[in-house]
Amino acid sequence: MKTLNYLIPAFVLITNGVSAQGNDFEKYIALKSSDIKVKTAEIQEYDVTMKWRNLDVVEGTKINCNVLKATFYVGINNDSVKWENASLAQIDDFQQTQFEGIDLPALNHFSYKPPYNASTDFLKEEFYKDIPLEQKYLARMLVMDEVQMIEQGWHLFDSLEYKKDFMPNFLNNFDIQYEHGLTFISTYQKFVWSAITKHNNEICAIVKFESFFNPFTNSDNEIPIKGRSLFYGEMWISLEDKQVEYAIMVEDVVFKGPKLTDMQREIVFNKVK
């Protein structure tokens, strides 16, 4: 699922995590997620890296490649979230790990109430009023990624059972309409608690998610954009306190605008505190 440089360490983590559990493996997979108590006595901190590149959809030649790094905070009781330390850099490809970015101060101190199942304010232009126009698309992506990879872990894990697919009905043919002109249609999402691992010294459930065809349009351009998104990834959710310890998502977006373009993204949330 990950690019090669992520695949090998992830496999080692998974293998070591399972073998270390020994006979406790059955105990963990028999857990009812609804019986695990949420513990949020401290502010949680994540390192976030989002890489994306635009390619010629047939030739695969690179148009551009970028990386955004930031720190993401979750408040006590998951009651608020905040972005800090945002920077942006150009890179050669997704394998590049060393780069010098320029600061994006407008994204710092960007805070809000978690929108999942609570508010649609993040779809309104007022929500991004303090962010310059050229950075709003970054802010929208960060908010949507955080909802997909962190907040869905909080809210959907209670519905999961080991090795059983779960497809929330409310995400079938669900329209997400932004005021600025973007309409995104979620055709479905599938989640499955697929394995056990260890991360940050906590036993975690590996929850895979996927959605392979989601059409969208964006009329807020001189030339309207039409395309489709597919994405897949993993959330590693602690079986001790039900917090997301690690999450990765890969997205592939093909769209028609001035030309046919393929945008590929990889975003990682890694909890450090």
N, C-alpha and C positions, 0 to 999 in steps of 0.2 A: 504494500500500500504506500509506503514511504519511498522517497528516493533512496538509492543504494546506501549512501552514507548514513542514513537513519536506520535502515533495515537491519544491519548486523547488530548494532548495540541494542536495538529493541528486542531482537530475538534472544540475545543473551540475558536481558532483563527478565523476559518472560520465562525462559528455561530455568534460570536460577531461582526466580520467584516460586515457581511451582515445585521444584525439587526441595526447596527449603521448607515448604509447608508439610511435606511428608504425609502422614496420616491425617493432618488437619485439613487436607484438600476437601474431603467430603463434608466436613463441618462448614466450610466457607460457602460451598455451592448450595448447601441446604438452607443457608440463611434466608429469611424473608426480609427483603430490603426495607419493607415498611416497619420492621422491628428495630432497625438501626437508628439510633438517636443522632440527630443533627447537632454538632457541636461547633459553635461559631463564637467562641469567647475572645478570639483575637482577630485583628485585621489580617486578611490574607493578601499575599503579594505574588504576582506572576510576572515572569519575563515573557514578553510577547515578540514574536518575529513573524512578519508577513512578507513573503516574496511573491512577486508577480512579474510576468513577462508577456508581451504581445508578439505573436508570431504570424507569419504568412500561413494561412490555413492549409495550403497545399504543399509548398516548398519547405515550410518549417523554418525559414530564415527569420532571424531575430529583428524585431522592430525596436524594442527597448526591453530592459530588465531592471527591476528596482527592488529595494528592500526597505521596509519600515520596521524600526525597533521601538518598543515602548514598554513602560511598566504599568501593570493593571492592578488595581486594588479593589478588594471586596470588603465592605464594612461589616461590623459585628452584626450577627443575625441576618446576613445577606441583604441588609436594608438599603444599601447604596453601593455604587461602583464609581471608580474614578480612573482617569488616564493621566500619566505623567511621563516625563523623560522621552518624549517622542522625537525621533530623528528619521531622516530619509536619505537614502544613498542610491546611486546607480551601481549595478554590479554586472559582471560578465555572464554569470549563470547561477543557478540555484546552489551549486556546490561551493561557491565562494563564501568564505566565513569571515574574512578580514576586510573591513571597509571603514571609511570615514564618512559619516553622514552630516547633513546640515540639520540644525535644530528646527523643530516645528512648534514654537511656543504657543500658537493658537490652540493646539490640541492638548497642551498641558492644563491641568486643573479642570478638564472636561469631565463633569460628574453628573449623575442622574440616578433616579430610582430604577432598579431593574425592571425592564418593560415586560418581561415574559408573563403572559396571562394577566397583566395588570393594567397596562396603559398603551395606547397607540401614539403617544406624543412623539416618539422617535420617527414617525412618518411625516411629521409636520416641519415646515421650514423654520418655525420659531425655535424648535429644539436645537438648531444649529446656528442660531443668529449671531453668535460671537466668533464663528469660524469663517475665515475668508473663503470666497467662492471656490478658488482653485484647490482648497483642501477639504471641501465638504464631501467629495466623493470618498476620500480616505476615512473621514469620520463615519460616514454611513456604513462603509464596509466593516470597520472595527466594531460598531454597535451590533450589526447583524451577526458577525462572527462570534461575538461574546454571547449573544442570545443562543446561537446554535450550539456552541461548544461548552459553555459554562452553565447558563441558566437552564437549558434543557436537561442537563445532568441532574440539577437539583430537583426538577419537577417530574421527570419521567422515570427516574430510577425505581421508584416504588412500584411501578407497573411491570417491571422486568423479572423474569425467571430465567435461571441458567439454561442456555442453549435453546430458548424459545423466542421466535421472532415476535416483535411487537410493532404494529403499525397504527399510530394514533389516528383515529377517524377525523379529528379536526384538521389534520394536515393534508387530507386528501382534497385536491382541487381547491386549495385555499389561496385566495388572492391577497397579496400584499401591495397596497397602493400608496406610493409616496406623493406628497403634494407637488414635488418638482417635476413629476411626469413619468416616473418609473413605475411600471406595474410588473410584479413578479408573481407567477402562479406556481405554487407548490403542488405538484401532482400527487406526491406521496412521500413519506419518509419511513424507512425501516430501521429498527433498532434491535440489537441482540447482545445480550450478555454472553460473550463468547469464550472467555478465559479468565484466569487469575494471574496477577503479577504482583511485584513489590516495587514501590517507588516512594521516595522520601521516608523510608523506614515504615511504611504502612502497607498492609495488604489491600490490594485494589482489584475491583472488577474491571475487566476490559470490555467496554461497551462499544461495539461497532455500529456505525450509522451510514446510511446511503440514500441517495435519491438521484435517479439517472436521467430524468428528463423534466426540465422546468422551464417553460417558455417565458419570455419577458419582452417588454417593449419600453422604450424611453422616448417620449415625444419632446423632451426638453433640449432639443438640439436643432441646429439649422437643417441637418439631415436626420430624420428620425431613425432610431436604432431598433432593430428587431433581432432576437437571438434566442439561445437556449443555454441553460446551465445544468451541469451535472456535478455532484460532489459526493465525497465519501470520507470517512475518517474514523477516529477512535477517541473515546473519553475514558480515562483511567480514574475510577471513582472509588474513594476510600471506603472500605468495609468497616472502618472504625468510627468515622464521623460524617460520612456521606458527602464529603467535599471532593471536587474535581482536582486531582493532583497533577494531571497532565492531559493535554488534548492536542490532536493534530487533525487537520482537514486539508484535503486536496480538492480544488475546484477547477473545472474546465468549462470555459465559456466561449461559445462560437456566436458571432454576431455580424449582421450586415449593417454597415453604415456607409461611409465613403468607399470602403472596400471590405471584403470578407476577411475577418480577423479572428484568431484564436487567442484568448487570454487564459493563461494558466496561473493558478495561485497555490501557494502552500503557506498555511498559517499554523503556528505552534503557540500554545499556552503552557508554560512550565512553572508550576508553583514552587516558589523558593522560600516562602515563609507562611 
